[in-house]
């Protein structure tokens, strides 16, 4: 099961709605080791030539996002992107991208905006650790979580 803090989930939905009609994309970020709850998101600029039907991380923004995550002593827990008009299922392009960059350490989320007011979310994770391991649906739990990082004044 994948746990995401309710505040981070709301930020994720807002980032996807804001990017509409383009596909939104970005990072899911967590503190601590594997299995800890996702408590932040970090949008990454979509540099795809047709952003309404695909996504590609802008290289410079991707480097900034990765650096920010490392400097804040956090970890990338996964990646997300939206399907502005489609279902939250893996497309051929999604699978090809995952095969190139995926890892058992990450989850892969798709947010469907077919119903703009009530987006659908699906998360996937690799079954096994070999490069061609299939992506399988994963259960998501949204949890109201304390933001300990605010008390420590950590920055994003």
Secondary structure, 3 states (H helix, E strand, C coil): CEEEEHHHHHHHHHHHHHHCCCCCEEEEEECCCCCCCEEEEEECCECCCCCCCCCCECHHHHHHHHHHHHHCCCEEEEEEEEECCCCCCCCHHHHHHHHHHCCCCCEEEEEECCCCCCCEEEEEEECCCCCCCCEEEECEEEECCCCHHHHHCCCC
